[in-house]
Structure formats: C-alpha cells, structure tokens
C-alpha cells in the first residue's frame, strides 16, 4: 500500500512536471500534516499553487478513509 503522507517526510511527492524528485521548501510536514506556505515559512500562508506537487506513484483506484 502506498502512503500519500507518512506523517514525517515528503518522500512520496515531487514537484509537478519535474523530472527529478526535488521538492520546494514551500512544502513541509508539520505535526504529521502536509502543509504549504508562500515562502516556506509556516502554516497560514497561501502558495498560490505556483509550485504544485504530485505523487511519485500513479494510482488506478484511490480510497480515502
């Protein structure tokens, strides 16, 4: 089973459209939750999604429990 967020790392994510597994500092895990911020400096900031991320894996069936 693949995890979207394991609560401690961003290893299952990459920048949208990127050929490498790099990820922007705008994205982080905070208290087990995936968050995004404008300048990589905390909760409550809006990214504007100019640095979107995507999962490294493809999924045919997704169940959110």
DSSP file (Angstrom, degrees, kcal/mol; ACC not computed):
  #  RESIDUE AA STRUCTURE BP1 BP2  ACC     N-H-->O    O-->H-N    N-H-->O    O-->H-N    TCO  KAPPA ALPHA  PHI   PSI    X-CA   Y-CA   Z-CA
    1    1 A X              0   0    0      0, 0.0     2,-0.3     0, 0.0     0, 0.0   0.000 360.0 360.0 360.0 133.5    0.0    0.0    0.0
    2    2 A X        -     0   0    0     10,-0.0     2,-0.4     2,-0.0    10,-0.0  -0.720 360.0-143.5 -92.8 142.8    1.3    3.4   -0.9
    3    3 A X        -     0   0    0     -2,-0.3     3,-0.2     1,-0.2     0, 0.0  -0.832   9.9-158.7-103.4 142.6    1.0    6.3    1.5
    4    4 A X  S    S+     0   0    0     -2,-0.4     2,-0.4     1,-0.3     8,-0.2   0.922  90.1  10.5 -78.8 -51.0    0.3    9.9    0.4
    5    5 A X        -     0   0    0      1,-0.1    -1,-0.3     6,-0.1     5,-0.1  -0.984  60.2-170.0-131.1 120.2    1.7   11.4    3.7
    6    6 A X        -     0   0    0      3,-0.6     4,-0.1    -2,-0.4    -1,-0.1   0.442  48.8-112.4 -89.5   1.4    3.5    9.2    6.1
    7    7 A X  S    S+     0   0    0      2,-0.3    25,-0.4    25,-0.1    26,-0.1   0.384 104.1  49.6  88.4  -4.3    3.5   11.9    8.8
    8    8 A X  S    S+     0   0    0      1,-0.3     2,-0.3    24,-0.1    21,-0.2   0.536 106.0  25.8-140.7 -14.5    7.2   12.6    8.7
    9    9 A X        -     0   0    0     19,-0.1    -3,-0.6    23,-0.1    -2,-0.3  -0.939  54.2-132.8-148.7 169.8    8.6   13.1    5.2
   10   10 A X    >   +     0   0    0     -2,-0.3     3,-1.9     1,-0.1    -5,-0.0  -0.022  63.5 125.3-109.4  26.8    7.8   14.1    1.7
   11   11 A X  T 3   +     0   0    0      1,-0.3    -1,-0.1    45,-0.0    -6,-0.1   0.678  69.9  54.6 -65.1 -18.1    9.4   11.1    0.1
   12   12 A X  T 3  S+     0   0    0     -8,-0.2    44,-2.3    -3,-0.2    45,-0.4   0.326 102.7  72.1 -95.4   7.4    6.3   10.1   -1.9
   13   13 A X  E <   +A   55   0A   0     -3,-1.9     2,-0.3    42,-0.3    42,-0.2  -0.828  51.4 175.7-123.4 157.4    6.0   13.6   -3.5
   14   14 A X  E     -A   54   0A   0     40,-2.2    40,-2.7    -2,-0.3     9,-0.2  -0.952  44.8 -77.0-149.4 167.9    7.7   15.6   -6.2
   15   15 A X  E >   -A   53   0A   0      7,-1.8     3,-1.9    -2,-0.3    38,-0.3  -0.449  59.3 -98.4 -67.6 139.3    7.3   18.9   -7.9
   16   16 A X  T 3  S+     0   0    0     36,-3.0    -1,-0.1     1,-0.3     3,-0.1  -0.388 107.0   5.8 -60.4 127.0    4.5   18.8  -10.6
   17   17 A X  T 3  S+     0   0    0      1,-0.3    -1,-0.3    -2,-0.1     2,-0.2   0.396  97.4 134.9  81.6  -3.2    6.1   18.4  -14.0
   18   18 A X    <   -     0   0    0     -3,-1.9    -1,-0.3     1,-0.1    -4,-0.0  -0.525  50.3-151.3 -81.2 145.2    9.6   17.9  -12.7
   19   19 A X  S    S+     0   0    0     -2,-0.2     2,-0.2    -3,-0.1    -1,-0.1   0.690  81.1  60.2 -85.3 -19.3   11.9   15.2  -14.0
   20   20 A X  S    S-     0   0    0      1,-0.0    -5,-0.2    -5,-0.0    -2,-0.1  -0.481  92.0-112.4-100.2 175.2   13.7   14.9  -10.7
   21   21 A X        +     0   0    0     -2,-0.2    -8,-0.1    -7,-0.1    35,-0.0   0.119  69.4 135.1 -92.2  20.7   12.4   14.1   -7.2
   22   22 A X        -     0   0    0     -8,-0.1    -7,-1.8    -7,-0.1     2,-0.3  -0.270  36.0-163.6 -68.8 156.8   13.1   17.6   -5.9
   23   23 A X        -     0   0    0     -9,-0.2    30,-0.1    30,-0.1    -2,-0.0  -0.997  21.3-110.7-143.8 142.4   10.5   19.5   -3.8
   24   24 A X    >   -     0   0    0     -2,-0.3     3,-1.7    27,-0.2    16,-0.0  -0.323  22.5-123.2 -69.6 148.7   10.2   23.1   -2.9
   25   25 A X  T 3  S+     0   0    0      1,-0.3    -1,-0.1    14,-0.0    14,-0.1   0.564 104.8  81.8 -67.9  -6.0   10.8   24.4    0.6
   26   26 A X  T 3  S+     0   0    0     12,-0.1    11,-1.7    10,-0.1     2,-0.4   0.721  85.8  68.7 -66.7 -19.8    7.2   25.8    0.4
   27   27 A X  E <   +B   36   0B   0     -3,-1.7     2,-0.3     9,-0.2     9,-0.2  -0.829  64.3 149.7-105.3 139.4    6.0   22.2    1.2
   28   28 A X  E     -B   35   0B   0      7,-2.0     7,-3.0    -2,-0.4     2,-0.5  -0.971  45.1-113.3-156.1 166.4    6.6   20.6    4.6
   29   29 A X  E     -B   34   0B   0     -2,-0.3     2,-0.5     5,-0.2     5,-0.2  -0.960  33.3-178.0-106.2 123.9    5.2   18.1    7.1
   30   30 A X  E >  S-B   33   0B   0      3,-2.8     3,-1.5    -2,-0.5   -22,-0.0  -0.972  71.1 -20.4-127.2 115.9    4.0   19.9   10.3
   31   31 A X  T 3  S-     0   0    0     -2,-0.5    -1,-0.1     1,-0.3     3,-0.1   0.867 129.2 -50.4  53.7  40.3    2.7   17.7   13.2
   32   32 A X  T 3  S+     0   0    0    -25,-0.4     2,-0.4     1,-0.2    -1,-0.3   0.517 116.8 112.8  82.0   5.7    2.0   14.9   10.7
   33   33 A X  E <   -B   30   0B   0     -3,-1.5    -3,-2.8   -26,-0.1     2,-0.4  -0.921  69.0-122.4-117.2 137.1    0.1   17.1    8.2
   34   34 A X  E     +B   29   0B   0     -2,-0.4     2,-0.3    -5,-0.2    -5,-0.2  -0.635  41.5 177.6 -73.7 124.2    1.2   18.2    4.7
   35   35 A X  E     -B   28   0B   0     -7,-3.0    -7,-2.0    -2,-0.4     2,-0.3  -0.885  19.8-156.8-128.6 160.1    1.3   22.0    4.6
   36   36 A X  E     -B   27   0B   0     -2,-0.3     9,-0.4    -9,-0.2     2,-0.3  -0.987  12.1-178.7-133.4 145.3    2.2   24.6    2.0
   37   37 A X        -     0   0    0    -11,-1.7     3,-0.2    -2,-0.3     9,-0.1  -0.933  37.3-112.0-139.4 164.3    3.3   28.2    2.6
   38   38 A X  S    S+     0   0    0     -2,-0.3    -1,-0.1     1,-0.2   -12,-0.1   0.945 114.6  12.0 -61.6 -51.4    4.2   31.2    0.4
   39   39 A X  S    S-     0   0    0      3,-0.1    -1,-0.2   -13,-0.1   -13,-0.1   0.120 112.9 -95.4-116.8  19.7    7.9   31.3    1.3
   40   40 A X  S    S+     0   0    0    -14,-0.2     3,-0.1    -3,-0.2   -14,-0.1   0.811  92.7 119.6  72.1  29.1    8.3   28.0    3.1
   41   41 A X        -     0   0    0      1,-0.3     2,-0.1   -15,-0.1   -15,-0.1   0.026  69.0 -63.9-124.0  31.3    7.8   29.7    6.4
   42   42 A X    >   -     0   0    0    -16,-0.1     3,-0.8     3,-0.1    -1,-0.3  -0.448  61.8 -40.1 127.3 170.2    4.7   28.2    8.0
   43   43 A X  T 3  S+     0   0    0      1,-0.2     3,-0.1    -2,-0.1    -6,-0.1  -0.328 105.3  43.6 -67.9 148.9    1.1   27.4    8.3
   44   44 A X  T 3  S+     0   0    0      1,-0.4     2,-0.3    -8,-0.3    -1,-0.2   0.409  83.6 112.7  97.1  -1.5   -1.5   30.1    7.3
   45   45 A X    <   -     0   0    0     -3,-0.8     2,-0.5    -9,-0.4    -1,-0.4  -0.794  62.6-130.8-103.6 148.5    0.2   31.3    4.1
   46   46 A X        -     0   0    0     -2,-0.3    -9,-0.1     1,-0.1    -3,-0.0  -0.867   9.6-161.3-102.8 124.2   -1.2   30.8    0.7
   47   47 A X    >   -     0   0    0     -2,-0.5     3,-0.8   -11,-0.1    -1,-0.1   0.771  23.8-138.4 -73.7 -25.7    1.1   29.3   -2.0
   48   48 A X  T 3   -     0   0    0      1,-0.2     4,-0.1     2,-0.1    -1,-0.1   0.465  47.5 -99.8  73.1  -0.6   -1.0   30.4   -5.0
   49   49 A X  T >  S+     0   0    0      2,-0.1     3,-0.6     1,-0.1    -1,-0.2   0.779  85.0 136.3  55.5  33.8    0.0   26.9   -6.2
   50   50 A X  T <  S+     0   0    0     -3,-0.8    -1,-0.1     1,-0.3    -2,-0.1   0.544  78.4  43.0 -80.7  -5.7    2.8   28.2   -8.4
   51   51 A X  T 3  S+     0   0    0     -4,-0.0    -1,-0.3   -27,-0.0   -27,-0.2  -0.478  85.3 175.9-133.5  62.1    4.8   25.3   -7.1
   52   52 A X    <   -     0   0    0     -3,-0.6   -36,-3.0    -4,-0.1     2,-0.3  -0.261  14.9-147.5 -68.3 153.8    2.3   22.4   -7.1
   53   53 A X  E     -A   15   0A   0    -38,-0.3     2,-0.3   -30,-0.1   -38,-0.2  -0.814  10.5-167.4-119.7 163.3    3.3   18.9   -6.1
   54   54 A X  E     -A   14   0A   0    -40,-2.7   -40,-2.2    -2,-0.3     2,-0.1  -0.956  32.2 -92.4-143.4 160.0    2.2   15.5   -7.2
   55   55 A X  E     -A   13   0A   0     -2,-0.3   -42,-0.3   -42,-0.2   -51,-0.1  -0.422  25.4-134.3 -71.3 151.0    2.7   11.9   -6.0
   56   56 A X  S    S+     0   0    0    -44,-2.3     2,-0.2    -2,-0.1    -1,-0.1   0.763  88.2  64.4 -74.5 -25.6    5.6    9.9   -7.4
   57   57 A X  S    S-     0   0    0    -45,-0.4     2,-0.3     1,-0.0    -2,-0.1  -0.652  79.6-129.8 -99.1 154.7    3.3    6.9   -8.0
   58   58 A X        -     0   0    0     -2,-0.2     2,-0.4     0, 0.0    -2,-0.0  -0.794  22.2-156.3 -98.2 146.9    0.3    6.6  -10.3
   59   59 A X        -     0   0    0     -2,-0.3     3,-0.1     1,-0.1    -2,-0.0  -0.986  21.8-176.8-128.9 133.8   -3.0    5.2   -8.8
   60   60 A X  S    S+     0   0    0     -2,-0.4     2,-0.4     1,-0.3    -1,-0.1   0.813  84.3  28.3 -91.1 -38.3   -5.9    3.5  -10.6
   61   61 A X  S    S-     0   0    0      2,-0.0     2,-0.4     0, 0.0    -1,-0.3  -0.990  70.5-171.9-127.1 130.1   -8.1    3.2   -7.5
   62   62 A X        -     0   0    0     -2,-0.4     2,-0.5    -3,-0.1    -3,-0.0  -0.983   4.3-174.4-126.4 129.5   -8.0    5.5   -4.6
   63   63 A X        -     0   0    0     -2,-0.4     2,-0.7     0, 0.0    -2,-0.0  -0.977   8.1-161.1-124.4 118.3   -9.8    5.1   -1.3
   64   64 A X              0   0    0     -2,-0.5    -2,-0.0     1,-0.1     0, 0.0  -0.876 360.0 360.0 -99.6 114.1   -9.7    7.9    1.3
   65   65 A X              0   0    0     -2,-0.7    -1,-0.1     0, 0.0     0, 0.0   0.397 360.0 360.0-108.0 360.0  -10.6    6.6    4.7
